[in-house]
Structure formats: C-alpha cells, structure tokens
Amino acid sequence: MASIAMDANDNSVGDITHDLASLQFENALTEEEKKYLLLRKRTHAITVSFCAQAAYFVTILNECRQEIVELHNPKMIKSSKFLQDSQDKNPVQVGILGCGRLGTHLANTLLTYADVAPNELRISTRRPETLGDLQERGVQCFHNNALLASSVHVLFICVLPSQLSTVAAEIRTKISSHCTVYSFVSAVPITRLKQILRATHIIKPEIIWSLDNIDKPWNNSLSISTTLEDPISVDVTCPLSFNKSDAVISTKEKLAEMIIYSFVNMCTQLGLNRSQTLCIVNSVILGLPSGREHVTHFKIQHFTRKLSETDSQPFPKFDMTTVAANETPLTKVIMKNEEIRKLFIKKYKTIFDKFYYWKGIKQVKN
C-alpha cells in the first residue's frame, strides 16, 4: 500500500461536540436557518462519493498498468501483488488542479485508499504553502497549472466554476493526448468542458438527490476517510449500487460506463489489441481470474458495434464526450445485466476492503 497512515488532520473520532448541544454549530442558528442544515449532509455525501469514485478509478488504472507490465514481462509476475516492487508497476501519475476543501480531501483519499505513492501525486494550487502536511509526506505542491496538465495521466479539476475559464486558458494546449480530465466543477456540463478545454477525454460524475432521501441515515460529522471505512457508506457511492434508494445522494450509472471506456482507451493507448484489452477489463474491473472460462463477462460487442475481423486489432479510441451524451453498446449491459453489476460492485468495494485488511494487520502489530 502506498500509504496506510491516516492524515494527521483527519478526525477519525468524529465530532467531539456531538453530545454537547450548547457547543454544536446548530445551537447558534435560528429555526429558519436550521432548514438549511440538510445541505451539510448532502455536501458531505457528495464529497465522500466524489473521493471514493476517484480512488476507485485511479486504483483500477494502476492495476491495469501493472497487468500490462506483467503481460510484457511474464517473469515479473509474483505470488502476491502486494509484494511487487513499486518501480515495476509503471504507476499512474495523478494531478489535482485546485486544492481547496475538495482537493485536499481528494488528495488524502488517493494516498490512503488508491495505492498512490506521494511521489506519484502532483498538486497545482494558488497557495501551495498551505499544503505543508501533504508536502511533508512527499507530494509535489506548486502553482503551475500548465506544467501539471502536461505531466499527468489523470487530471482532477477541483476549482470553482468562476475560475474555470482562466484555468482552461492556461491548460487547454498542454493537456496530453493520454491524459484523462476528471472534472468536479459544478454546474459546468461536459459539453461545455469539451469546448473550453478542447479535449474529448473527459469524465464528469452526475449526482442525483431528492428531498425525499435527505432524512436517510448519514453521519456528516465523520471525516471523509473515516466514512469510507464503513462498507455500507462505500456501497452507496458506487454508481452501479443496488441500494441507491437508501442513500442521501446517488451517482448516475453513466459514470461507470465512462470509467470503463476510459479504461479501454488506456489499454489501447498502451498498445493492447482487443483480445488483450478484453482480458484485462474482465480481470481488473470484474475481478475475474485470467485463463479461465466465465459465464458472465464483458465481450467485444459490449463496447463497439464495429466488430473487427480479427481480435489482433485494437479498439477504436472512444470519445468520452460522445459516450456521456449517448447510449452506447455498453449502456444496456450496465443497466440490464445484473450479474455484471454485481461483479462491478464487488470489485469496487474490494478497493476499500484492501485498506481495512492492512489497517487491521497494522493494529494487531501495534
């Protein structure tokens, strides 16, 4: 694991004022103002979902790159992936543009849950001097958006909508062809992002919420990392979860579709043909062991209607903005195939189960 230790600023014991009514934030509010407290729960749930989904995305990309390394160098395969040398995995280089509240939570989540080593994470923010804790852990923090955009495989954009035009002008010609832009900018649709960034490889989660669900159980006094230690909370952050009716907020299934197509694009960019890509997709995304026959699995026709005469040809490069706006061959599979969904959810939750396992071992040793 890249980082098992929780962030020093992470309040893993929750809100110490929880049982002290006179000291709680709500105590100073009028009855009219208290109506808006529901938004705190929603905001916390959204932040947890964004961070969990980002950790999942980076983790499966890292697993993919490791499997490709092993595919090209069979002698490097070891009995346990946890024992592999860090220099062998050809890791994903991750960038966070904007490191306010969401960006900081995201950075800590990636370091804790996503197998991201500090030297694999770069942050560009207007005030890098405020990120002392992250810098002490080895994260590169600076203020150069163009440099960041040109040097990473995944670029998370965590700025305010009012800042986006300025940021876009700085990075639009610097985003590399192999970089996935993952936007958390609210109120800016993916079609607009395509225009101002002049890029097509963009992912943007869409959140659904209703006042009917705002009373669902959710402890917004816990830190983001502590919340993600709860398997039930993790489950409802999954875009294919079957338990969305029990969640304060939920994410549209389209995010899972975009993540999978982005995964396929990376396999193609790294030189894999359709057959090799499909094998890794089933192994990493569905958790199906390679070299065996499986009743439930992804097939080539689940991704493209243009079937090749030979599996030795690569998949076409998929335009993510087109995927976001249209029904694709994968849409029906994601929506209708319950067994595929179950496998996806199981693997999604495994990303966080791995952390629980190592945290348990550390506690036993201590």
C-alpha positions as CSV (number, residue, x, y, z in Angstrom):
1,M,0.0,0.0,0.0
2,A,1.3,3.5,-0.8
3,S,0.0,4.9,2.4
4,I,-1.8,3.2,5.3
5,A,-1.4,6.0,7.9
6,M,-4.4,8.4,8.1
7,D,-3.8,12.0,7.5
8,A,-2.7,14.0,10.6
9,N,-5.6,16.3,10.2
10,D,-8.1,13.5,9.8
11,N,-10.5,13.5,12.7
12,S,-11.2,9.8,12.9
13,V,-13.0,10.0,16.2
14,G,-15.7,12.2,14.6
15,D,-17.3,15.3,16.1
16,I,-16.2,15.7,19.8
17,T,-19.1,18.2,20.4
18,H,-21.6,15.5,19.3
19,D,-23.2,15.2,22.8
20,L,-22.6,18.8,23.8
21,A,-25.6,20.6,22.5
22,S,-24.5,24.1,23.6
23,L,-21.3,23.8,21.7
24,Q,-22.7,22.5,18.4
25,F,-22.8,24.6,15.3
26,E,-26.6,24.2,15.1
27,N,-27.1,25.8,18.5
28,A,-26.4,29.4,17.2
29,L,-28.9,29.1,14.3
30,T,-32.4,30.4,14.1
31,E,-35.3,28.0,13.2
32,E,-35.3,29.4,9.7
33,E,-31.6,28.9,9.3
34,K,-31.8,25.3,10.6
35,K,-33.8,24.4,7.5
36,Y,-30.5,24.6,5.5
37,L,-28.7,22.1,7.7
38,L,-29.8,19.4,5.3
39,L,-27.4,20.8,2.8
40,R,-24.5,20.0,5.1
41,K,-25.4,16.3,4.9
42,R,-25.8,16.5,1.2
43,T,-22.5,18.2,0.7
44,H,-20.7,15.7,2.9
45,A,-22.3,12.8,1.0
46,I,-21.3,14.3,-2.4
47,T,-17.7,14.8,-1.2
48,V,-17.5,11.2,0.0
49,S,-18.9,9.9,-3.3
50,F,-16.5,12.0,-5.4
51,C,-13.5,10.9,-3.4
52,A,-14.4,7.2,-3.3
53,Q,-15.1,7.1,-7.1
54,A,-11.8,8.9,-7.8
55,A,-9.9,6.4,-5.6
56,Y,-11.6,3.5,-7.5
57,F,-10.8,5.0,-10.9
58,V,-7.1,5.5,-10.1
59,T,-6.8,2.1,-8.4
60,I,-8.1,0.2,-11.4
61,L,-5.9,2.2,-13.8
62,N,-2.9,1.3,-11.7
63,E,-3.9,-2.4,-11.7
64,C,-4.3,-2.2,-15.4
65,R,-0.8,-0.8,-15.9
66,Q,0.6,-3.4,-13.6
67,E,-1.1,-6.2,-15.6
68,I,0.3,-4.8,-18.8
69,V,3.8,-4.7,-17.4
70,E,3.4,-8.4,-16.4
71,L,1.9,-9.2,-19.8
72,H,5.1,-7.9,-21.5
73,N,7.4,-9.3,-18.8
74,P,5.9,-12.7,-17.6
75,K,8.9,-13.3,-15.3
76,M,7.9,-10.3,-13.2
77,I,4.6,-12.0,-12.0
78,K,4.8,-12.7,-8.3
79,S,2.6,-14.7,-5.9
80,S,1.1,-11.6,-4.4
81,K,0.5,-8.2,-5.9
82,F,1.2,-6.6,-2.5
83,L,4.8,-7.9,-2.8
84,Q,5.6,-6.2,-6.1
85,D,8.3,-3.6,-6.2
86,S,6.9,-0.1,-6.7
87,Q,9.3,0.5,-9.6
88,D,7.7,-2.3,-11.5
89,K,4.2,-1.1,-11.7
90,N,4.5,1.8,-14.2
91,P,2.2,3.9,-12.0
92,V,-0.4,6.3,-13.0
93,Q,0.8,9.9,-12.5
94,V,-2.1,11.9,-10.8
95,G,-2.6,15.6,-10.8
96,I,-5.1,17.7,-8.7
97,L,-5.7,21.2,-10.0
98,G,-7.1,23.3,-7.2
99,C,-6.6,22.2,-3.6
100,G,-9.3,23.8,-1.5
101,R,-11.5,21.7,0.7
102,L,-12.5,19.1,-2.0
103,G,-9.0,18.9,-3.4
104,T,-7.4,18.3,0.0
105,H,-10.0,15.6,0.8
106,L,-9.3,14.0,-2.6
107,A,-5.5,14.0,-2.1
108,N,-5.8,12.3,1.3
109,T,-8.2,9.7,-0.1
110,L,-6.0,8.9,-3.0
111,L,-3.0,8.5,-0.7
112,T,-4.9,6.4,1.7
113,Y,-7.0,4.1,-0.5
114,A,-5.8,4.2,-4.1
115,D,-2.3,2.9,-3.9
116,V,-1.0,6.3,-4.9
117,A,2.5,7.0,-3.6
118,P,3.2,10.6,-2.6
119,N,5.8,11.0,-5.5
120,E,3.0,9.9,-7.9
121,L,0.8,12.8,-6.9
122,R,1.2,16.4,-8.0
123,I,-1.0,19.4,-6.9
124,S,-1.2,22.8,-8.5
125,T,-2.9,25.4,-6.3
126,R,-2.6,29.2,-5.9
127,R,-1.4,28.7,-2.3
128,P,0.9,25.7,-2.2
129,E,2.4,26.9,1.1
130,T,-0.8,25.9,2.8
131,L,-0.3,22.3,2.0
132,G,2.5,21.7,4.4
133,D,1.2,18.3,5.6
134,L,1.0,16.9,2.1
135,Q,4.4,18.3,1.2
136,E,5.9,16.7,4.2
137,R,4.5,13.3,3.0
138,G,6.3,13.8,-0.3
139,V,3.5,15.2,-2.5
140,Q,4.7,17.8,-5.1
141,C,2.8,21.0,-4.5
142,F,3.3,24.1,-6.7
143,H,1.4,26.7,-8.7
144,N,1.8,25.9,-12.4
145,N,-1.4,24.6,-14.0
146,A,0.2,24.2,-17.4
147,L,3.0,22.1,-16.0
148,L,0.6,19.9,-14.1
149,A,-1.7,19.3,-17.2
150,S,1.3,18.3,-19.3
151,S,2.8,15.8,-16.8
152,V,0.0,13.5,-15.6
153,H,-2.2,10.7,-16.8
154,V,-5.2,11.7,-14.8
155,L,-6.0,15.4,-14.1
156,F,-8.7,16.1,-11.4
157,I,-10.1,19.6,-11.7
158,C,-11.3,20.9,-8.4
159,V,-11.8,24.6,-9.0
160,L,-14.8,26.9,-8.7
161,P,-16.9,27.5,-11.8
162,S,-15.9,31.1,-11.7
163,Q,-12.2,30.1,-12.0
164,L,-12.7,27.6,-14.8
165,S,-12.3,29.9,-17.8
166,T,-8.9,31.2,-16.5
167,V,-7.7,27.7,-15.8
168,A,-8.9,26.4,-19.2
169,A,-6.9,29.1,-21.0
170,E,-3.8,28.0,-19.1
171,I,-4.1,24.3,-19.7
172,R,-6.0,23.7,-23.0
173,T,-2.9,23.4,-25.2
174,K,-1.0,21.5,-22.5
175,I,-3.3,18.5,-21.9
176,S,-1.5,15.5,-23.3
177,S,-3.3,13.0,-25.6
178,H,-3.0,10.2,-23.0
179,C,-4.5,12.3,-20.1
180,T,-8.0,11.9,-18.7
181,V,-9.6,15.0,-17.4
182,Y,-11.8,14.2,-14.5
183,S,-13.9,17.3,-13.6
184,F,-15.6,18.1,-10.3
185,V,-16.6,21.6,-11.4
186,S,-20.3,22.0,-10.5
187,A,-22.8,23.5,-13.0
188,V,-20.5,23.1,-16.0
189,P,-21.7,20.3,-18.3
190,I,-19.3,18.0,-20.1
191,T,-20.2,19.6,-23.5
192,R,-19.0,23.0,-22.2
193,L,-15.9,21.4,-20.8
194,K,-15.1,19.9,-24.2
195,Q,-15.4,23.4,-25.8
196,I,-13.2,25.3,-23.3
197,L,-10.6,22.6,-22.8
198,R,-10.5,21.5,-26.4
199,A,-10.4,17.9,-25.2
200,T,-12.6,14.9,-25.6
201,H,-11.3,12.5,-22.9
202,I,-13.3,14.0,-20.1
203,I,-15.1,12.3,-17.2
204,K,-17.6,14.1,-15.0
205,P,-19.9,12.4,-12.4
206,E,-23.5,13.5,-12.2
207,I,-25.2,13.4,-8.8
208,I,-28.9,12.7,-8.2
209,W,-30.6,13.8,-5.0
210,S,-34.1,14.3,-3.7
211,L,-35.5,15.9,-0.6
212,D,-37.3,12.6,-0.1
213,N,-33.9,11.0,0.7
214,I,-32.4,13.7,2.8
215,D,-33.5,12.0,6.0
216,K,-31.7,8.8,5.1
217,P,-29.0,7.8,7.7
218,W,-25.7,9.6,7.1
219,N,-23.2,10.8,9.6
220,N,-21.8,14.0,8.3
221,S,-19.7,14.6,11.5
222,L,-17.2,12.0,10.4
223,S,-14.2,12.7,8.2
224,I,-14.1,11.6,4.6
225,S,-11.6,8.8,5.3
226,T,-13.4,7.6,8.3
227,T,-16.7,7.4,6.4
228,L,-15.0,5.3,3.8
229,E,-14.2,2.7,6.5
230,D,-17.9,1.8,6.6
231,P,-18.8,-0.8,3.9
232,I,-22.4,0.5,3.8
233,S,-21.2,4.0,3.0
234,V,-18.8,2.7,0.4
235,D,-21.6,0.7,-1.3
236,V,-23.9,3.7,-1.9
237,T,-21.0,5.7,-3.5
238,C,-20.8,3.0,-6.2
239,P,-22.5,4.3,-9.4
240,L,-24.0,0.8,-10.0
241,S,-25.1,0.2,-6.4
242,F,-28.5,-1.6,-5.9
243,N,-29.1,0.4,-2.8
244,K,-29.4,3.9,-4.2
245,S,-32.9,4.3,-2.7
246,D,-31.3,4.2,0.8
247,A,-28.7,6.9,0.0
248,V,-28.8,10.6,0.7
249,I,-27.4,11.2,-2.8
250,S,-26.5,8.8,-5.7
251,T,-24.5,8.9,-8.9
252,K,-25.8,8.2,-12.3
253,E,-24.8,4.9,-13.9
254,K,-23.3,6.7,-16.8
255,L,-20.2,7.3,-14.6
256,A,-19.4,3.6,-14.5
257,E,-19.8,3.5,-18.3
258,M,-17.4,6.4,-18.8
259,I,-14.8,4.9,-16.4
260,I,-14.9,1.6,-18.3
261,Y,-14.5,3.2,-21.7
262,S,-11.6,5.4,-20.3
263,F,-10.0,2.2,-19.0
264,V,-10.3,0.6,-22.5
265,N,-8.8,3.8,-24.1
266,M,-5.8,3.5,-21.8
267,C,-5.3,-0.2,-22.8
268,T,-5.4,0.8,-26.4
269,Q,-3.0,3.7,-25.9
270,L,-0.6,1.3,-24.2
271,G,-0.6,-0.9,-27.3
272,L,-3.0,-3.7,-26.5
273,N,-5.3,-5.3,-29.0
274,R,-8.9,-6.1,-28.5
275,S,-8.4,-9.6,-27.1
276,Q,-5.7,-8.4,-24.6
277,T,-7.8,-5.4,-23.6
278,L,-10.9,-7.5,-23.0
279,C,-8.9,-9.9,-20.8
280,I,-7.6,-7.1,-18.6
281,V,-11.0,-5.4,-18.5
282,N,-12.6,-8.6,-17.2
283,S,-9.7,-9.3,-14.8
284,V,-9.4,-5.8,-13.3
285,I,-13.0,-4.3,-13.5
286,L,-14.9,-7.5,-12.9
287,G,-12.3,-9.3,-10.8
288,L,-12.4,-12.4,-13.0
289,P,-9.3,-14.6,-12.9
290,S,-7.5,-14.7,-16.2
291,G,-7.1,-18.0,-18.1
292,R,-10.5,-19.4,-17.1
293,E,-13.9,-19.6,-18.8
294,H,-16.5,-17.4,-17.1
295,V,-20.3,-17.4,-17.8
296,T,-20.6,-13.7,-17.0
297,H,-18.0,-11.4,-18.7
298,F,-17.6,-8.5,-21.0
299,K,-17.4,-9.2,-24.7
300,I,-16.1,-7.1,-27.6
301,Q,-19.7,-6.3,-28.8
302,H,-20.4,-4.7,-25.4
303,F,-18.1,-1.9,-26.4
304,T,-18.4,-1.3,-30.1
305,R,-20.7,-2.1,-33.0
306,K,-17.8,-2.2,-35.3
307,L,-16.7,-5.8,-35.0
308,S,-13.2,-6.4,-36.4
309,E,-12.4,-9.5,-38.5
310,T,-9.5,-10.2,-36.1
311,D,-9.1,-9.7,-32.4
312,S,-5.5,-8.6,-33.0
313,Q,-6.7,-5.2,-34.0
314,P,-7.0,-2.5,-31.2
315,F,-10.3,-1.0,-30.1
316,P,-11.0,2.5,-31.6
317,K,-10.3,5.4,-29.4
318,F,-13.6,6.3,-27.7
319,D,-14.7,10.0,-27.4
320,M,-15.8,10.3,-23.8
321,T,-17.9,13.3,-24.5
322,T,-19.9,11.2,-27.0
323,V,-20.1,8.4,-24.5
324,A,-21.5,10.8,-22.0
325,A,-24.2,12.2,-24.3
326,N,-25.4,9.0,-26.0
327,E,-26.5,5.4,-25.5
328,T,-23.6,3.1,-26.3
329,P,-23.4,-0.7,-26.6
330,L,-22.2,-0.8,-23.0
331,T,-25.2,1.1,-21.8
332,K,-27.7,-1.8,-21.9
333,V,-25.1,-4.1,-20.4
334,I,-24.6,-1.8,-17.4
335,M,-28.3,-1.2,-16.9
336,K,-29.7,-4.7,-17.6
337,N,-27.1,-7.3,-16.8
338,E,-27.5,-7.8,-13.0
339,E,-24.6,-10.3,-12.8
340,I,-22.2,-7.8,-14.4
341,R,-23.4,-5.1,-12.0
342,K,-22.8,-7.5,-9.0
343,L,-19.2,-8.2,-10.2
344,F,-18.6,-4.5,-10.7
345,I,-19.9,-3.6,-7.2
346,K,-17.9,-6.4,-5.6
347,K,-14.6,-5.2,-7.2
348,Y,-15.5,-1.6,-6.3
349,K,-15.9,-2.4,-2.7
350,T,-12.7,-4.6,-2.7
351,I,-10.7,-1.4,-3.3
352,F,-11.6,-0.3,0.2
353,D,-11.7,-3.8,1.8
354,K,-7.9,-4.0,1.0
355,F,-7.4,-0.9,3.2
356,Y,-9.4,-2.4,6.0
357,Y,-7.2,-5.6,5.8
358,W,-3.9,-3.8,6.0
359,K,-5.2,-1.4,8.7
360,G,-6.2,-4.4,10.8
361,I,-2.8,-6.0,10.4
362,K,-1.1,-2.7,11.5
363,Q,-3.3,-2.5,14.6
364,V,-2.5,-6.1,15.5
365,K,1.2,-5.5,15.2
366,N,0.9,-2.4,17.3
